[in-house]
Amino acid sequence: MEVSLYQAAAAMNATERWQEMISDNLAAASVPGARKREISFSAVQAGMASNASSFGNTGYVLPSANAMTNFEQGELHPSGNSMDFALEGSGFFSVQMPDGQRAYTRNGQFQLNAQGQLVTSQGFRVLGDSGPIQFDAGSSSPITISASGEVNQGGDQKGKLQIAEFNKPNLLTALGGSLFRANNPDLKITPTGSTHVRQGSVENANTSPTTEMASLITAMRLFESNQKVLQMQSDRMSREISDLGNPG
């Protein structure tokens, strides 16, 4: 068995996944609150078991890529818009998707819809402790939010933002951009307290286009190097087969 062929092909597959992930990160770099995807490489045992026979160990290892989401907080900066909200801490805003299911986001660029409900830039309703946050659409009173998430319009309290913190955020399912779902049964919402809301601010994505471009160059070079190894081994095998088929 030509192990080097399998190893080079597996490495090419892993670096191709890395390039796709970098492309996603670059696309999300301008989305407030987006979390970058990262990749880690490891070696997995393949072939026969290590105790497989008196002829020696025929097992070998193949490179493998594992994807994960980086939940480090992005940089917060003032936006000058009172309807922008940023989270300091590990929590997420809770929103209602069109199918009625709940999702979570760090993107706090909110607005009011025609019904006076607080919604995301995609139009998803922002949830409070008692359901969607409802305002008086005809009122000119300013909307304010306290650090702990209490929402007021003028002197009237309209609810409290439902901010979720998770015991294992790495188990959240990414939906794209800055949206996540808590589908894993091991995920539990923990009592909030360490997360605070900052009104008039936006959280940047926690990825840097410059860093991603540098990683993309590295990934492309790794892919090309393994492609050359694959081609060299393929050419060598072709020569050997040709020699065997034409004994001198």
ChimeraX attribute file (.defattr): number of C-alpha atoms within 10 A of each C-alpha:
attribute: neighborCount
match mode: 1-to-1
recipient: residues
	/A:1	7
	/A:2	9
	/A:3	16
	/A:4	16
	/A:5	18
	/A:6	16
	/A:7	19
	/A:8	22
	/A:9	18
	/A:10	17
	/A:11	22
	/A:12	22
	/A:13	17
	/A:14	21
	/A:15	25
	/A:16	17
	/A:17	17
	/A:18	25
	/A:19	21
	/A:20	12
	/A:21	19
	/A:22	25
	/A:23	16
	/A:24	16
	/A:25	25
	/A:26	19
	/A:27	12
	/A:28	22
	/A:29	21
	/A:30	16
	/A:31	18
	/A:32	23
	/A:33	30
	/A:34	26
	/A:35	28
	/A:36	25
	/A:37	18
	/A:38	14
	/A:39	18
	/A:40	11
	/A:41	14
	/A:42	10
	/A:43	11
	/A:44	11
	/A:45	12
	/A:46	13
	/A:47	14
	/A:48	12
	/A:49	12
	/A:50	13
	/A:51	10
	/A:52	12
	/A:53	10
	/A:54	6
	/A:55	6
	/A:56	9
	/A:57	13
	/A:58	15
	/A:59	14
	/A:60	17
	/A:61	14
	/A:62	18
	/A:63	19
	/A:64	17
	/A:65	18
	/A:66	12
	/A:67	13
	/A:68	12
	/A:69	16
	/A:70	16
	/A:71	15
	/A:72	13
	/A:73	20
	/A:74	22
	/A:75	15
	/A:76	18
	/A:77	13
	/A:78	15
	/A:79	15
	/A:80	11
	/A:81	13
	/A:82	18
	/A:83	20
	/A:84	19
	/A:85	25
	/A:86	27
	/A:87	26
	/A:88	19
	/A:89	15
	/A:90	19
	/A:91	25
	/A:92	24
	/A:93	24
	/A:94	26
	/A:95	27
	/A:96	19
	/A:97	15
	/A:98	10
	/A:99	6
	/A:100	10
	/A:101	9
	/A:102	17
	/A:103	23
	/A:104	27
	/A:105	25
	/A:106	30
	/A:107	25
	/A:108	26
	/A:109	22
	/A:110	21
	/A:111	18
	/A:112	19
	/A:113	17
	/A:114	7
	/A:115	10
	/A:116	15
	/A:117	21
	/A:118	23
	/A:119	22
	/A:120	20
	/A:121	14
	/A:122	10
	/A:123	17
	/A:124	21
	/A:125	26
	/A:126	27
	/A:127	25
	/A:128	22
	/A:129	13
	/A:130	11
	/A:131	16
	/A:132	22
	/A:133	21
	/A:134	21
	/A:135	21
	/A:136	13
	/A:137	13
	/A:138	7
	/A:139	11
	/A:140	9
	/A:141	13
	/A:142	11
	/A:143	18
	/A:144	18
	/A:145	22
	/A:146	14
	/A:147	14
	/A:148	16
	/A:149	21
	/A:150	17
	/A:151	21
	/A:152	18
	/A:153	18
	/A:154	13
	/A:155	10
	/A:156	11
	/A:157	14
	/A:158	20
	/A:159	21
	/A:160	20
	/A:161	24
	/A:162	23
	/A:163	27
	/A:164	19
	/A:165	21
	/A:166	18
	/A:167	12
	/A:168	13
	/A:169	18
	/A:170	13
	/A:171	18
	/A:172	19
	/A:173	16
	/A:174	18
	/A:175	12
	/A:176	11
	/A:177	22
	/A:178	18
	/A:179	21
	/A:180	21
	/A:181	16
	/A:182	18
	/A:183	11
	/A:184	11
	/A:185	7
	/A:186	10
	/A:187	15
	/A:188	14
	/A:189	14
	/A:190	12
	/A:191	11
	/A:192	16
	/A:193	13
	/A:194	11
	/A:195	18
	/A:196	18
	/A:197	22
	/A:198	23
	/A:199	23
	/A:200	19
	/A:201	21
	/A:202	26
	/A:203	26
	/A:204	22
	/A:205	25
	/A:206	22
	/A:207	24
	/A:208	16
	/A:209	16
	/A:210	10
	/A:211	11
	/A:212	20
	/A:213	15
	/A:214	11
	/A:215	15
	/A:216	19
	/A:217	12
	/A:218	14
	/A:219	20
	/A:220	15
	/A:221	13
	/A:222	17
	/A:223	21
	/A:224	14
	/A:225	14
	/A:226	21
	/A:227	16
	/A:228	13
	/A:229	16
	/A:230	19
	/A:231	13
	/A:232	13
	/A:233	16
	/A:234	15
	/A:235	12
	/A:236	12
	/A:237	13
	/A:238	12
	/A:239	12
	/A:240	12
	/A:241	11
	/A:242	11
	/A:243	11
	/A:244	10
	/A:245	9
	/A:246	8
	/A:247	6
	/A:248	5
